[in-house]
Amino acid sequence: MALFMEVHTGNVVGEVQTAHQYALEGPGSQAVRYLRYWGNRAREVFCLVEAPSREAVASFCPEAQQSAPEHIVVELPGFVG
């Protein structure tokens, strides 16, 4: 598993909250785990995701939320922060 960072822009905090709830309770893939999310004053929302691949994150996004991320940044495999 590796860690990925999704970056969303615009007024999407509500959508991201819904997506995280879906990831916890919904029928989505157990291989994709949303660990944390936060935003900043520039209306950017960041989601820390654990998944086997970038493709797994990208394919899970439309299931979980209406707003796909603008970027999915690869982090270090097995990174412990």
C-alpha positions in Angstrom: 0.0 0.0 0.0 1.1 3.6 -0.7 -0.1 7.0 0.5 -1.6 9.4 -2.0 -2.8 13.0 -1.6 -5.9 14.2 -3.5 -6.1 17.9 -4.1 -9.5 19.4 -4.7 -10.2 23.1 -5.4 -13.3 25.2 -5.1 -16.2 24.9 -2.6 -16.1 21.1 -2.2 -15.8 20.7 1.6 -19.3 19.2 1.8 -18.6 16.8 -1.0 -15.4 15.7 0.6 -17.1 15.1 3.9 -19.7 13.0 2.1 -17.1 11.0 0.3 -15.2 10.2 3.5 -18.4 9.0 5.1 -19.1 6.9 2.0 -15.6 5.4 2.2 -16.2 4.4 5.8 -19.7 3.0 5.4 -20.4 2.5 1.7 -20.0 -0.5 -0.5 -16.8 0.8 -2.0 -13.5 -0.9 -2.3 -11.9 -1.9 1.0 -8.5 -1.5 -0.6 -8.9 2.4 -0.7 -8.9 4.0 2.7 -9.4 7.7 3.3 -7.3 8.6 6.3 -7.7 12.4 6.8 -8.8 15.5 5.0 -8.4 19.2 5.6 -8.8 22.5 3.8 -7.2 25.9 3.7 -8.3 29.5 3.2 -7.6 29.2 -0.5 -10.6 26.8 -0.8 -8.3 23.8 -1.4 -9.2 20.5 0.2 -6.5 17.8 0.7 -7.3 14.1 1.3 -4.8 11.6 2.5 -5.6 8.2 1.0 -4.0 4.8 1.4 -4.4 2.6 -1.7 -2.6 0.0 -3.8 -2.3 2.4 -6.8 -3.1 5.8 -8.2 -5.6 4.0 -10.5 -7.4 2.6 -7.5 -7.8 6.1 -6.0 -8.9 7.6 -9.3 -11.5 4.8 -9.9 -12.9 5.1 -6.3 -13.4 8.9 -6.5 -16.4 8.9 -8.8 -18.1 6.3 -6.7 -17.6 8.3 -3.5 -18.0 11.9 -4.6 -19.2 14.2 -7.3 -16.1 16.2 -7.6 -13.0 14.3 -8.8 -9.7 15.6 -7.5 -7.7 18.0 -9.7 -4.5 16.1 -8.8 -3.5 12.8 -7.2 0.0 13.1 -5.8 2.0 9.9 -5.1 3.6 9.7 -1.7 6.1 7.1 -0.5 5.1 3.4 -0.5 4.8 2.3 3.1 5.4 5.9 4.4 4.7 6.2 8.1 4.1 9.8 9.2 
